[in-house]
Amino acid sequence: MILPGSASQSLAAALADQLDEPLAVVETEHFADGEFKLRVPAAGGDLAIIVAATTSAEAHLELLQLQDLAREAFDEVVTVLPYMGYARQDKSFRDGEPVSARAVARALSASTDRVVAVNPHEPAIGDFFDVPFDVVDAAPRLAEPLPDLDDPLFLAPDEGAIGLAETVCDAYGDGSTDYFEKTRSYDTGDVTVEPSGTEPAGRTVVLVDDIVATGSTMSAAVGQLHERNVGEVYVTCLHPMFAANARSKLADAGVAGVWGTDTIERPASAVSVAPTLADYF
C-alpha cells in the first residue's frame, strides 16, 4: 500500500499506478489547539511505502505520524523522501548551531525499515540515518520537458554540480556542459557569474540545478547571461521549491521556460519521478 503525505499526493498516486499498488486515502483531523492527527482506514498488509516530501515543519510531523501508524499495521515500512527538508544543514556552520539534518534523520529512522531519497542536496546525510538509506537519481528525467534545441549549453551553478548538468545533457542527447564561476571586482566588490570556459553568446542555455528556492541566484545568472547576448535561457531543476516570489524573479529575468519534477509539487512540476522510484522497487 502507498501512503501519501499531503505534499506528495500526485507523486504517490503516480507511483501506486506504476507499481499497481493500492493508494491509501489519508484522513486528517485538526483540533482547536492547532494539533492534528491522521487516520488510514483499513491500513495493513505486508508493505507500506510512505511517499512524503517534507517541505514544512507540519509535513515533518505528518510523516512521523504516517510512520507510526504504518509501523503498527504493516510488516515492512519504506519511507520515500522525494524532498527532505533541513537536509542542507548537514553541519554546524557556526558555533551553537544544531546539525538539523542529523536531528531529522534520527527522528525519521525510528519507525521505518528503510529510507529512499531522490537526489538529496548532500548525499552524505545518509550517514545520519540509523536504517539503510538509498539514493535514486532522477536527474535524467529533467531532459524530457525540454523543447527541440540546437546544440544547447547546459550550465551548472558551480563546479560541484557539473555532474548534474552532464547527466541532463547526456539524457537530452545533444549539447555541451559547463559551470558558473563567480568573479568579484576588486574595485567595486560586485560579483558576476559566467561560464568557466565556454563562450555562451548566441547559444541556447539550459540552467540545471538540484534546488531552486528563492530564485535570487538563478535569476541573477539569467540576467547576466542575457547581457552576454545568449539566445533563449531555460531553467530546469529537480526540486522546484520556488519559495515566495521566486517564480516571478525568473520570469522578470527573462527565462523562456521553467521545469521541475514532482518531488515538490508545483505548477512547474512537468515531469514525474515515479518511474525512477518504481524501478527501485
Backbone as JSON, one array per atom type, in Angstrom:
{
  "sequence": "MILPGSASQSLAAALADQLDEPLAVVETEHFADGEFKLRVPAAGGDLAIIVAATTSAEAHLELLQLQDLAREAFDEVVTVLPYMGYARQDKSFRDGEPVSARAVARALSASTDRVVAVNPHEPAIGDFFDVPFDVVDAAPRLAEPLPDLDDPLFLAPDEGAIGLAETVCDAYGDGSTDYFEKTRSYDTGDVTVEPSGTEPAGRTVVLVDDIVATGSTMSAAVGQLHERNVGEVYVTCLHPMFAANARSKLADAGVAGVWGTDTIERPASAVSVAPTLADYF",
  "N": [[0.84, -1.2, 0.0], [0.47, 2.26, -0.8], [1.2, 5.1, 1.01], [0.36, 8.38, 1.1], [1.94, 11.5, 1.81], [0.59, 14.77, 2.48], [1.8, 16.68, 0.88], [2.66, 15.28, -1.29], [0.79, 14.04, -2.96], [0.12, 13.7, -5.71], [2.46, 12.54, -6.77], [2.57, 10.2, -5.2], [0.25, 8.94, -6.08], [0.91, 8.5, -8.75], [3.07, 6.75, -8.43], [1.8, 4.59, -7.2], [0.25, 3.77, -9.33], [2.25, 3.0, -11.13], [3.39, 0.84, -9.77], [1.25, -0.78, -9.42], [-0.09, -0.84, -6.97], [-2.28, -0.48, -4.13], [-3.6, 2.74, -3.27], [-3.58, 4.61, -0.41], [-6.1, 6.51, 1.26], [-5.6, 9.2, 3.11], [-6.86, 10.39, 6.09], [-7.33, 13.45, 7.77], [-7.56, 15.07, 10.86], [-8.1, 18.09, 12.42], [-7.46, 19.98, 15.37], [-8.69, 22.36, 17.82], [-6.57, 23.5, 19.18], [-4.54, 23.57, 17.39], [-3.2, 21.21, 16.92], [-3.02, 18.07, 15.09], [-4.27, 14.95, 13.8], [-3.78, 11.83, 12.09], [-5.45, 9.37, 10.04], [-5.72, 6.2, 8.58], [-7.95, 4.4, 7.1], [-8.55, 0.89, 7.13], [-5.88, 0.18, 7.01], [-3.06, -1.9, 6.56], [-1.04, -4.84, 6.03], [1.56, -6.41, 4.04], [3.58, -4.6, 3.12], [4.26, -1.18, 3.49], [4.6, 1.76, 1.7], [5.63, 4.83, 2.23], [5.19, 7.98, 0.93], [6.44, 11.05, 1.03], [7.13, 14.33, 0.81], [9.0, 16.53, 2.72], [8.34, 19.46, 3.12], [7.76, 21.38, 4.93], [7.48, 22.24, 8.45], [5.14, 21.13, 9.46], [4.72, 19.11, 7.61], [6.81, 17.41, 8.24], [6.0, 16.49, 10.78], [3.63, 15.26, 10.07], [4.65, 13.16, 8.52], [5.99, 11.68, 10.49], [3.8, 10.77, 11.95], [2.52, 9.19, 9.99], [4.48, 7.22, 9.67], [4.42, 6.06, 12.21], [1.83, 4.93, 12.41], [1.99, 3.16, 10.28], [4.02, 1.47, 11.11], [2.74, -0.02, 13.04], [0.77, -1.32, 11.59], [1.74, -2.66, 9.34], [3.99, -5.11, 7.96], [6.47, -4.36, 6.91], [8.08, -1.25, 6.47], [8.74, 1.31, 4.25], [10.19, 4.39, 3.72], [9.82, 7.01, 1.54], [11.51, 9.8, 0.52], [10.86, 12.29, -1.4], [11.67, 14.93, -1.39], [13.74, 16.18, 1.09], [13.36, 18.15, 3.77], [15.44, 20.43, 5.62], [17.78, 19.2, 4.99], [19.97, 20.52, 3.98], [21.31, 21.67, 6.07], [23.72, 20.26, 7.03], [25.85, 20.3, 8.69], [27.38, 21.99, 11.49], [27.45, 25.22, 10.92], [28.11, 27.49, 12.29], [29.25, 28.22, 15.63], [27.3, 26.79, 18.19], [25.12, 25.98, 16.71], [22.69, 23.5, 15.71], [23.02, 20.3, 14.06], [20.89, 20.08, 11.8], [20.02, 18.28, 9.82], [20.89, 15.85, 10.82], [19.39, 15.63, 13.19], [16.78, 15.46, 12.16], [17.04, 13.13, 10.6], [17.5, 11.16, 12.53], [15.05, 11.15, 13.86], [13.32, 10.32, 11.8], [14.25, 7.77, 11.39], [13.23, 6.16, 13.35], [10.79, 4.74, 13.02], [10.77, 3.2, 10.67], [11.87, 0.87, 8.14], [13.56, 1.33, 6.08], [14.96, 3.99, 4.13], [14.4, 5.96, 1.28], [15.71, 8.31, -0.84], [15.29, 11.0, -3.12], [17.7, 12.32, -5.04], [19.15, 13.86, -2.87], [20.36, 17.0, -1.54], [22.82, 16.88, -0.26], [24.28, 13.95, -0.45], [25.68, 12.63, 1.56], [24.24, 12.84, 3.89], [22.98, 10.51, 4.39], [24.47, 9.07, 6.18], [23.6, 9.88, 8.62], [21.3, 8.53, 9.22], [19.73, 5.81, 10.96], [18.93, 3.56, 9.75], [18.98, 1.57, 6.7], [19.85, 3.59, 3.89], [19.01, 4.76, 0.81], [19.76, 6.24, -2.36], [18.08, 7.55, -5.14], [18.47, 8.45, -8.51], [17.06, 10.94, -10.25], [17.75, 12.73, -12.15], [18.16, 12.35, -15.01], [15.55, 12.57, -15.99], [15.01, 15.21, -16.23], [15.55, 16.04, -18.75], [13.37, 15.51, -20.31], [11.11, 17.41, -20.56], [12.22, 19.43, -22.1], [12.3, 21.52, -25.01], [12.85, 21.06, -28.6], [16.16, 21.67, -29.22], [19.03, 23.26, -30.59], [22.22, 22.25, -30.28], [22.48, 22.95, -27.39], [23.7, 24.72, -24.45], [24.4, 23.36, -21.42], [24.3, 24.47, -18.22], [25.74, 24.36, -15.02], [25.32, 25.45, -11.59], [27.7, 25.66, -10.15], [31.06, 24.32, -9.9], [30.91, 21.95, -8.46], [28.46, 20.9, -9.11], [28.57, 20.05, -11.68], [28.31, 17.47, -12.58], [25.57, 17.0, -12.5], [24.6, 18.63, -14.56], [25.89, 17.37, -16.7], [24.64, 14.88, -16.66], [21.99, 15.52, -17.39], [22.45, 16.62, -19.89], [23.5, 14.39, -21.27], [21.24, 12.75, -21.2], [19.54, 14.26, -22.75], [20.8, 14.2, -25.2], [22.21, 15.91, -26.86], [24.36, 18.76, -27.21], [26.53, 20.67, -24.94], [28.43, 21.02, -21.86], [28.98, 23.11, -18.97], [30.06, 25.11, -16.16], [29.22, 27.66, -13.75], [31.4, 30.28, -12.8], [32.26, 32.41, -10.12], [33.12, 35.8, -10.02], [34.7, 38.42, -8.36], [34.81, 41.9, -8.31], [37.66, 43.79, -7.62], [37.61, 46.5, -7.4], [34.93, 47.45, -7.17], [33.61, 45.52, -5.7], [31.49, 44.11, -6.67], [29.83, 41.1, -7.66], [30.08, 38.86, -10.3], [28.77, 36.28, -12.41], [29.76, 33.78, -14.64], [30.08, 31.47, -17.39], [32.63, 29.0, -16.98], [34.5, 28.31, -18.97], [33.37, 28.45, -21.47], [32.13, 30.14, -24.28], [29.12, 31.73, -24.24], [27.63, 33.3, -25.96], [25.07, 33.77, -28.31], [24.13, 31.19, -28.08], [21.67, 28.73, -27.09], [20.76, 28.35, -23.73], [20.61, 26.09, -21.04], [19.91, 26.16, -17.78], [20.81, 24.22, -15.05], [19.93, 22.85, -12.0], [19.85, 21.47, -8.64], [18.09, 22.33, -6.61], [15.79, 24.98, -6.68], [15.23, 27.6, -4.76], [14.81, 30.42, -3.45], [15.25, 31.69, -5.83], [16.91, 33.82, -6.35], [19.74, 33.68, -6.94], [19.62, 32.22, -9.32], [18.04, 33.85, -11.0], [19.68, 36.08, -11.17], [21.81, 34.98, -12.56], [20.55, 34.4, -14.98], [19.99, 36.98, -15.89], [22.61, 37.99, -16.25], [23.52, 36.3, -18.22], [21.92, 37.07, -20.37], [23.01, 39.55, -20.77], [25.28, 38.8, -21.99], [24.49, 38.27, -24.49], [23.18, 35.83, -25.14], [21.1, 33.21, -26.57], [17.85, 31.93, -26.15], [17.01, 31.25, -22.71], [16.63, 28.61, -20.51], [15.33, 27.07, -17.55], [15.84, 24.33, -15.48], [15.13, 22.01, -12.9], [15.59, 19.72, -10.17], [14.22, 19.86, -7.7], [11.71, 21.88, -7.36], [11.34, 24.27, -5.41], [10.67, 27.06, -5.24], [10.12, 29.31, -3.45], [8.26, 31.97, -1.94], [8.46, 34.75, -4.01], [9.89, 33.56, -6.06], [9.38, 32.4, -8.59], [8.38, 34.56, -10.02], [10.63, 36.2, -10.08], [12.29, 34.79, -11.81], [10.81, 34.91, -14.17], [10.83, 37.67, -14.59], [13.52, 38.0, -15.06], [13.77, 36.96, -17.55], [13.44, 34.25, -18.5], [12.85, 31.59, -20.79], [11.46, 29.31, -20.28], [10.5, 27.18, -17.57], [11.08, 24.29, -15.74], [10.43, 21.56, -13.54], [10.61, 18.64, -11.39], [8.21, 16.39, -9.84], [9.0, 16.03, -7.21], [8.73, 18.07, -5.45], [5.63, 19.41, -5.43], [4.56, 21.57, -7.71], [3.28, 24.19, -9.92], [5.17, 24.17, -11.98], [6.03, 21.58, -12.1], [6.75, 19.49, -14.28], [7.45, 16.93, -14.96], [7.39, 13.56, -13.83], [8.89, 11.76, -11.13], [8.11, 9.26, -10.59], [8.42, 6.9, -12.31], [11.19, 6.46, -12.0], [11.4, 5.92, -9.25], [9.79, 3.64, -9.2], [11.36, 1.83, -10.59], [13.28, 1.36, -8.67], [11.9, -0.13, -6.74]],
  "CA": [[0.0, 0.0, 0.0], [1.17, 3.52, -0.84], [0.66, 6.08, 1.94], [0.86, 9.68, 0.66], [1.9, 12.73, 2.58], [-0.28, 15.73, 1.81], [2.58, 17.43, -0.11], [3.12, 14.37, -2.35], [-0.35, 13.22, -3.36], [0.2, 13.35, -7.13], [3.56, 11.59, -6.94], [2.18, 8.93, -4.6], [-0.73, 8.31, -6.97], [1.64, 8.02, -9.93], [3.86, 5.58, -8.04], [0.85, 3.5, -7.0], [-0.12, 3.29, -10.65], [3.41, 2.32, -11.69], [3.64, -0.42, -9.05], [-0.02, -1.49, -9.29], [-0.34, -0.97, -5.54], [-3.38, 0.38, -3.68], [-3.24, 4.05, -2.73], [-4.38, 4.92, 0.77], [-6.68, 7.85, 1.44], [-5.25, 9.59, 4.47], [-7.78, 11.35, 6.68], [-6.69, 14.35, 8.73], [-8.46, 15.79, 11.76], [-7.43, 19.2, 13.11], [-8.06, 20.35, 16.65], [-8.72, 23.8, 18.06], [-5.28, 23.97, 19.69], [-3.56, 23.54, 16.32], [-2.7, 19.86, 16.69], [-3.78, 17.29, 14.13], [-3.96, 13.52, 13.79], [-4.08, 11.16, 10.83], [-6.07, 8.05, 10.09], [-5.77, 5.48, 7.3], [-8.87, 3.27, 7.26], [-8.19, -0.4, 6.53], [-4.44, 0.05, 6.82], [-2.5, -3.18, 6.98], [-0.52, -5.67, 4.96], [2.98, -6.76, 4.08], [4.5, -3.49, 2.86], [3.79, 0.19, 3.37], [5.54, 2.7, 1.11], [5.21, 6.19, 2.55], [5.77, 8.95, 0.0], [6.15, 12.31, 1.7], [8.1, 15.42, 0.77], [8.92, 17.29, 3.97], [8.56, 20.84, 2.7], [7.4, 22.27, 6.03], [7.52, 21.6, 9.76], [3.94, 20.3, 9.59], [4.91, 17.92, 6.79], [7.66, 16.5, 9.01], [5.19, 15.86, 11.83], [2.71, 14.38, 9.37], [5.39, 11.96, 8.15], [6.22, 10.89, 11.7], [2.55, 10.07, 12.27], [2.33, 8.13, 9.0], [5.39, 6.13, 10.01], [3.99, 5.38, 13.43], [0.67, 4.07, 12.14], [2.43, 2.1, 9.39], [4.81, 0.53, 11.91], [1.81, -0.88, 13.76], [-0.2, -2.01, 10.72], [2.39, -3.34, 8.23], [5.18, -5.9, 8.32], [7.65, -3.62, 6.5], [7.81, 0.16, 6.17], [9.75, 2.03, 3.49], [9.89, 5.82, 3.65], [10.37, 7.68, 0.36], [11.62, 11.25, 0.68], [11.11, 12.97, -2.68], [12.46, 16.08, -0.97], [13.92, 16.17, 2.55], [13.64, 19.44, 4.38], [16.54, 20.56, 6.58], [18.93, 18.39, 4.58], [21.12, 21.37, 3.65], [22.02, 21.98, 7.32], [24.36, 18.98, 7.29], [26.96, 20.54, 9.62], [27.25, 23.23, 12.25], [28.19, 26.25, 10.18], [28.59, 28.42, 13.31], [29.17, 27.68, 16.99], [25.98, 26.84, 18.83], [24.07, 25.52, 15.81], [22.5, 22.06, 15.61], [23.09, 19.68, 12.73], [19.46, 19.83, 11.64], [19.82, 17.06, 9.03], [21.08, 14.7, 11.71], [18.23, 15.56, 14.09], [15.64, 14.96, 11.38], [17.31, 11.75, 10.2], [17.31, 10.28, 13.68], [13.62, 11.03, 14.11], [12.7, 9.55, 10.74], [14.74, 6.39, 11.44], [12.65, 5.43, 14.47], [9.64, 3.89, 12.69], [10.83, 2.72, 9.28], [12.91, -0.12, 7.9], [14.46, 1.81, 5.02], [14.66, 5.32, 3.6], [14.81, 6.18, -0.1], [15.67, 9.74, -1.11], [15.51, 11.4, -4.51], [18.71, 13.35, -5.23], [19.32, 14.82, -1.77], [21.37, 18.03, -1.8], [24.09, 16.32, 0.23], [24.06, 12.51, -0.26], [26.32, 12.15, 2.78], [23.31, 12.83, 5.03], [22.6, 9.13, 4.65], [25.21, 8.58, 7.35], [22.89, 10.27, 9.84], [20.17, 7.63, 9.44], [20.01, 4.57, 11.67], [18.42, 2.48, 8.91], [19.55, 1.69, 5.35], [19.49, 4.83, 3.18], [19.34, 4.64, -0.61], [19.51, 7.42, -3.18], [17.73, 7.31, -6.54], [18.85, 9.59, -9.35], [16.02, 11.29, -11.21], [18.24, 13.81, -13.0], [17.91, 12.17, -16.45], [14.18, 12.92, -16.36], [14.93, 16.65, -16.48], [15.68, 16.29, -20.19], [12.12, 15.19, -21.0], [10.24, 18.52, -20.97], [12.91, 20.44, -22.9], [11.92, 21.53, -26.42], [13.93, 20.76, -29.55], [17.19, 22.7, -29.16], [20.2, 23.0, -31.43], [23.49, 22.39, -29.56], [22.32, 23.8, -26.2], [24.73, 24.73, -23.41], [23.85, 23.02, -20.12], [25.14, 25.14, -17.24], [25.55, 24.07, -13.61], [25.56, 26.65, -10.79], [29.08, 25.68, -9.69], [31.82, 23.17, -10.37], [30.47, 20.75, -7.77], [27.21, 20.4, -9.68], [28.74, 19.81, -13.11], [27.81, 16.13, -12.88], [24.14, 17.1, -12.75], [24.44, 19.17, -15.92], [26.33, 16.34, -17.64], [23.61, 13.84, -16.71], [20.86, 16.02, -18.16], [22.92, 16.75, -21.27], [23.57, 13.04, -21.84], [19.88, 12.26, -21.4], [18.95, 15.02, -23.85], [21.4, 13.66, -26.41], [22.84, 16.94, -27.69], [24.82, 19.92, -26.46], [27.75, 20.61, -24.15], [28.23, 21.42, -20.47], [29.93, 23.98, -18.29], [29.57, 25.56, -14.87], [29.45, 29.07, -13.47], [32.42, 30.75, -11.88], [31.99, 33.73, -9.57], [34.25, 36.74, -10.05], [34.44, 39.62, -7.58], [35.61, 43.06, -8.71], [38.42, 44.37, -6.52], [37.31, 47.93, -7.34], [33.56, 47.73, -6.74], [33.09, 44.46, -4.84], [30.38, 43.42, -7.33], [30.06, 39.71, -8.03], [29.49, 38.42, -11.55], [28.89, 34.86, -12.67], [29.83, 33.48, -16.07], [30.6, 30.12, -17.65], [34.06, 28.95, -16.66], [35.39, 28.22, -20.12], [32.59, 28.38, -22.7], [31.51, 31.39, -24.72], [27.7, 31.4, -24.41], [26.94, 34.23, -26.86], [24.38, 33.19, -29.44], [23.71, 29.81, -27.83], [20.59, 28.47, -26.16], [21.33, 27.9, -22.46], [19.75, 25.4, -20.08], [20.45, 26.19, -16.42], [20.44, 22.99, -14.37], [20.25, 22.88, -10.57], [19.06, 20.49, -7.9], [17.02, 23.04, -5.91], [15.59, 26.42, -6.84], [14.47, 28.01, -3.57], [14.37, 31.81, -3.56], [15.39, 32.12, -7.21], [17.76, 35.01, -6.47], [20.96, 33.36, -7.66], [19.29, 31.78, -10.66], [17.59, 34.98, -11.8], [20.85, 36.91, -11.45], [22.56, 34.3, -13.62], [19.81, 34.59, -16.23], [20.21, 38.35, -16.32], [23.97, 38.17, -16.74], [23.63, 35.59, -19.49], [21.33, 37.91, -21.41], [23.98, 40.61, -21.06], [26.31, 38.19, -22.87], [23.84, 38.06, -25.79], [22.83, 34.44, -25.42], [19.77, 33.02, -27.11], [16.88, 31.67, -25.09], [17.51, 30.64, -21.48], [15.67, 27.75, -19.84], [15.72, 26.62, -16.21], [15.29, 23.03, -15.1], [15.65, 21.65, -11.58], [14.99, 18.53, -9.58], [13.33, 20.2, -6.59], [11.24, 23.25, -7.6], [10.77, 24.85, -4.2], [10.05, 28.32, -5.66], [9.58, 29.99, -2.28], [7.86, 33.38, -2.06], [8.29, 35.25, -5.38], [10.98, 33.03, -6.88], [8.96, 32.21, -9.98], [8.29, 35.88, -10.63], [12.0, 36.67, -10.33], [12.79, 34.13, -13.02], [10.1, 35.47, -15.31], [11.33, 39.03, -14.79], [14.88, 37.91, -15.6], [13.68, 36.65, -18.97], [13.58, 32.84, -18.87], [11.91, 31.15, -21.81], [10.7, 28.19, -19.75], [10.97, 26.65, -16.29], [10.52, 22.96, -15.48], [10.96, 20.78, -12.43], [9.96, 17.35, -11.2], [7.17, 16.4, -8.82], [9.48, 15.8, -5.85], [7.95, 19.12, -4.8], [4.54, 19.58, -6.4], [4.35, 22.97, -8.06], [2.82, 24.3, -11.31], [6.26, 23.88, -12.91], [6.43, 20.16, -11.99], [6.33, 18.99, -15.59], [7.85, 15.54, -15.16], [7.28, 12.78, -12.59], [9.97, 10.84, -10.78], [7.51, 7.97, -10.25], [9.07, 5.76, -12.98], [12.5, 6.22, -11.39], [11.15, 5.24, -7.99], [9.25, 2.31, -9.5], [12.5, 0.98, -10.95], [13.95, 0.98, -7.43], [11.13, -1.16, -6.06]],
  "C": [[0.87, 1.25, 0.0], [0.46, 4.5, 0.08], [1.21, 7.45, 1.57], [0.86, 10.72, 1.77], [1.11, 13.76, 1.8], [0.46, 16.55, 0.76], [3.0, 16.58, -1.29], [1.99, 13.51, -2.9], [-0.28, 12.8, -4.83], [1.29, 12.33, -7.38], [3.19, 10.23, -6.38], [1.18, 8.2, -5.49], [-0.05, 7.76, -8.21], [2.46, 6.78, -9.61], [2.95, 4.38, -7.81], [0.43, 2.9, -8.33], [1.02, 2.51, -11.29], [3.61, 0.94, -11.07], [2.4, -1.3, -8.95], [-0.29, -1.83, -7.83], [-1.53, -0.09, -5.15], [-2.85, 1.67, -3.07], [-4.17, 4.36, -1.57], [-4.94, 6.34, 0.68], [-6.47, 8.22, 2.9], [-6.21, 10.66, 4.95], [-7.05, 12.17, 7.74], [-7.75, 15.07, 9.54], [-7.66, 16.85, 12.51], [-8.21, 19.57, 14.37], [-7.9, 21.85, 16.88], [-7.37, 24.34, 18.54], [-4.18, 23.93, 18.63], [-2.97, 22.17, 16.04], [-3.56, 19.15, 15.64], [-3.4, 15.82, 14.3], [-4.41, 12.94, 12.46], [-4.77, 9.83, 11.08], [-6.07, 7.47, 8.69], [-6.69, 4.29, 7.5], [-8.37, 2.02, 6.52], [-6.7, -0.52, 6.24], [-3.98, -1.32, 7.31], [-2.03, -3.99, 5.79], [0.96, -5.93, 5.12], [3.89, -5.55, 4.02], [3.75, -2.17, 2.78], [4.91, 1.03, 2.77], [4.98, 4.09, 1.35], [5.94, 7.14, 1.61], [5.44, 10.34, 0.53], [7.32, 13.27, 1.58], [7.92, 16.27, 2.02], [9.28, 18.74, 3.69], [8.22, 21.85, 3.79], [7.52, 21.51, 7.34], [6.31, 20.7, 9.95], [4.07, 19.02, 8.77], [5.81, 16.92, 7.49], [6.84, 15.76, 10.06], [4.17, 14.9, 11.22], [3.4, 13.07, 9.01], [5.64, 11.09, 9.37], [4.96, 10.13, 12.1], [2.27, 8.95, 11.28], [3.23, 6.94, 9.3], [4.91, 5.36, 11.22], [2.81, 4.46, 13.17], [1.06, 2.91, 11.21], [3.22, 1.04, 10.14], [3.92, -0.47, 12.62], [0.99, -1.77, 12.83], [0.44, -2.85, 9.61], [3.63, -4.08, 8.71], [6.47, -5.14, 8.0], [7.24, -2.2, 6.11], [9.0, 0.75, 5.43], [9.31, 3.48, 3.37], [10.59, 6.42, 2.45], [10.33, 9.18, 0.61], [11.89, 11.87, -0.69], [11.96, 14.22, -2.47], [12.53, 16.06, 0.55], [14.26, 17.56, 3.02], [14.73, 19.34, 5.42], [17.78, 19.78, 6.18], [20.16, 19.24, 4.27], [21.9, 21.8, 4.89], [22.68, 20.69, 7.79], [25.59, 19.1, 8.17], [26.63, 21.78, 10.42], [28.09, 24.29, 11.57], [28.74, 27.33, 11.12], [28.47, 27.75, 14.67], [27.75, 27.83, 17.52], [24.84, 26.39, 17.95], [23.91, 24.01, 15.86], [22.82, 21.59, 14.2], [21.67, 19.21, 12.43], [19.2, 18.55, 10.86], [19.96, 15.82, 9.89], [19.89, 14.52, 12.65], [17.01, 14.98, 13.38], [15.83, 13.49, 11.02], [17.08, 10.78, 11.35], [15.83, 10.08, 13.98], [12.95, 10.15, 13.07], [13.14, 8.08, 10.75], [13.96, 5.53, 12.44], [11.58, 4.43, 14.06], [9.62, 3.49, 11.23], [11.95, 1.71, 9.15], [13.94, 0.36, 6.9], [14.01, 3.2, 4.58], [15.21, 5.41, 2.18], [14.65, 7.67, -0.39], [15.97, 10.01, -2.58], [16.5, 12.55, -4.54], [18.79, 14.33, -4.06], [20.47, 15.79, -2.08], [22.75, 17.56, -1.38], [23.88, 14.83, 0.48], [24.65, 11.95, 1.02], [25.4, 12.17, 3.99], [22.81, 11.43, 5.32], [23.29, 8.55, 5.86], [24.5, 8.92, 8.65], [21.74, 9.32, 10.17], [20.62, 6.36, 10.14], [19.48, 3.35, 10.95], [19.06, 2.61, 7.53], [18.96, 2.89, 4.6], [19.96, 4.7, 1.75], [18.97, 5.91, -1.34], [19.14, 6.98, -4.59], [17.98, 8.61, -7.31], [17.79, 9.84, -10.41], [16.48, 12.35, -12.19], [18.01, 13.58, -14.49], [16.51, 12.59, -16.9], [14.03, 14.42, -16.66], [15.05, 16.98, -17.96], [14.34, 16.19, -20.91], [11.3, 16.41, -21.42], [10.91, 19.55, -21.87], [12.45, 20.38, -24.36], [13.09, 21.13, -27.31], [14.91, 21.93, -29.58], [18.39, 22.29, -29.99], [21.47, 23.31, -30.64], [23.36, 23.29, -28.33], [23.53, 23.69, -25.27], [24.05, 24.47, -22.07], [24.8, 23.56, -19.05], [24.75, 24.76, -15.82], [25.88, 25.32, -12.79], [26.99, 26.77, -10.26], [29.76, 24.39, -10.13], [31.35, 21.87, -9.72], [29.23, 20.12, -8.35], [27.34, 20.08, -11.16], [28.22, 18.43, -13.5], [26.33, 16.12, -13.17], [23.87, 17.6, -14.16], [24.82, 18.12, -16.96], [25.29, 15.24, -17.77], [22.43, 14.28, -17.56], [21.23, 16.15, -19.63], [22.96, 15.39, -21.95], [22.17, 12.5, -22.13], [19.2, 12.99, -22.56], [19.5, 14.56, -25.19], [22.03, 14.67, -27.33], [23.32, 18.05, -26.78], [26.13, 19.68, -25.74], [27.47, 21.16, -22.75], [29.31, 22.36, -19.99], [29.33, 24.34, -16.94], [29.93, 27.02, -14.67], [30.63, 29.26, -12.53], [32.04, 32.14, -11.41], [33.27, 34.56, -9.6], [33.85, 38.0, -9.3], [35.38, 40.74, -8.02], [36.34, 43.63, -7.5], [38.09, 45.85, -6.34], [35.94, 48.21, -6.74], [33.01, 46.71, -5.73], [31.94, 43.71, -5.46], [30.79, 42.02, -7.74], [29.36, 39.42, -9.35], [29.67, 36.92, -11.69], [28.91, 34.67, -14.18], [30.37, 32.08, -16.25], [32.12, 30.1, -17.51], [34.95, 28.93, -17.89], [34.69, 28.22, -21.47], [32.03, 29.75, -23.04], [30.04, 31.12, -25.02], [26.98, 32.26, -25.45], [26.34, 33.48, -28.05], [23.86, 31.79, -29.22], [22.48, 29.77, -26.92], [21.18, 27.85, -24.9], [20.26, 27.23, -21.62], [20.45, 25.41, -18.73], [19.91, 24.99, -15.66], [20.86, 23.08, -12.9], [19.44, 21.81, -9.87], [17.87, 21.16, -7.21], [16.98, 24.49, -6.38], [14.66, 26.84, -5.69], [13.96, 29.43, -3.72], [14.44, 32.33, -4.98], [16.33, 33.29, -7.41], [19.02, 34.74, -7.28], [20.67, 33.0, -9.11], [18.85, 32.96, -11.54], [18.73, 35.93, -12.11], [21.68, 36.3, -12.57], [21.87, 34.48, -14.97], [20.06, 36.0, -16.78], [21.6, 38.58, -16.9], [24.21, 37.4, -18.04], [23.05, 36.42, -20.63], [22.25, 39.08, -21.76], [25.1, 40.12, -21.97], [25.72, 37.82, -24.23], [23.64, 36.59, -26.13], [21.48, 34.41, -26.11], [18.79, 32.83, -25.98], [17.54, 30.98, -23.9], [16.37, 29.87, -20.82], [16.22, 27.35, -18.47], [15.05, 25.27, -15.95], [15.94, 22.59, -13.79], [14.92, 20.42, -11.06], [13.92, 18.88, -8.55], [12.86, 21.66, -6.74], [10.55, 23.85, -6.38], [10.03, 26.15, -4.5], [9.36, 29.02, -4.49], [9.27, 31.45, -2.61], [7.69, 33.76, -3.53], [9.35, 34.75, -6.33], [10.59, 32.9, -8.34], [8.85, 33.54, -10.7], [9.67, 36.45, -10.95], [12.55, 36.07, -11.62], [12.11, 34.68, -14.26], [10.61, 36.87, -15.63], [12.73, 39.03, -15.39], [14.9, 37.51, -17.07], [13.91, 35.2, -19.34], [12.5, 32.49, -19.89], [11.04, 30.0, -21.34], [11.33, 27.68, -18.47], [10.27, 25.31, -16.06], [11.2, 22.33, -14.27], [10.28, 19.43, -12.39], [8.9, 17.48, -10.11], [7.68, 15.94, -7.45], [8.91, 16.86, -4.92], [6.87, 19.51, -5.81], [4.19, 21.05, -6.56], [3.79, 23.03, -9.49], [3.9, 23.96, -12.33], [6.69, 22.42, -12.89], [5.96, 19.4, -13.22], [6.65, 17.52, -15.81], [7.82, 14.82, -13.82], [8.5, 11.89, -12.39], [9.42, 9.46, -10.44], [8.14, 6.8, -10.99], [10.45, 5.44, -12.41], [12.35, 5.5, -10.06], [10.63, 3.84, -8.2], [10.36, 1.34, -9.86], [13.25, 0.51, -9.71], [13.22, -0.18, -6.78], [10.96, -2.4, -6.94]]
}
